[in-house]
Amino acid sequence: MCLAIPGKLLSIDVELDEVFRQGKVSFGGILKDVNLTMLPDAKVGDFVLVHVGVAISIVDEEEARQTFEYLRQMGEVEELKE
């Protein structure tokens, strides 16, 4: 089974061309660099689903928070800090 985790796109740090972009995503306060190539329309402030370091979908904030709550209930994450 594969798991994608929602996070908030805080910045777009690398844009080599109109296709390859990389940004900083916050997962409940933990910051990671994420490949944004599959989401050319993603913008700062969007919530994205990330699987193995690649953003694969844009989701709304409520869906992201609900997913974090499910993960917290399962003991997989600590409290959401945002």
N, C-alpha and C positions, 0 to 999 in steps of 0.2 A: 504494500500500500504506500502511496506517495502522499506527502503532506505539504500543503502550501500554507505559509503563515502570512497574515496581513500585517502591513507596516505603513507608516506615513512617510511619504517622500518629502524630505526636508530640503534637498538641494540637488541640482544637476551639476556635477563637477567636471565631467569629461564629455565633450561632443566632438568626435573626430570628423564626422560628417552628418548628413541628415538621418542616417540609419543608426550608427553606433553611438550610444550615449550610456553614461554611467552616473548613478546618483547615490546619495547618502539617504538611507531609509532607517527610521526609528522603529524598533520592535519593543514597545513598552519601555523605552529609555535606553535600550541597547542599540548602538549605531553600527550599521554594516554598509559596505559598498555593494551596490546591486546593479546588474546589467539591465538596461532599459530598452535594449534593441527590439524586443517583441512588442513594446508599447510606445510607438512613436508619438502618441497623443498625450502621454502621461505628463503632468505638470506638477510643480512644487505645490504641496498641500493635498494632493491626491492620496488615497489609500490604495495600496497595490498588494496583490497576492504574490508572494515570492516562493519559488521552489528552486532549491539548489543554487541560490545566488542570482536567479533570473526572475524579473518581474513578469508574470504571465497574464495578469488581469487587473483591471481597475475595479475596485468595489466601493460601495458607499460607506461612510463612516460608521453607521449603525451596524452594518454587516460585519465590519472589522471588529468593532467592540464586542459584538455577540460571540464571534469566533474566539476572541481572547478570553471571554468569560468561560466558554466551554473548556478551553485549554487549562484555565486556572482551576476549574472544578475537577479536572482530571489530574491535577497536580503537576502539569507540564510547564507552567510559567508562574512567576510571582505576580504580584499586583501590577496592573497597568499604571505607569507613572505619568502618562500624558493627561 
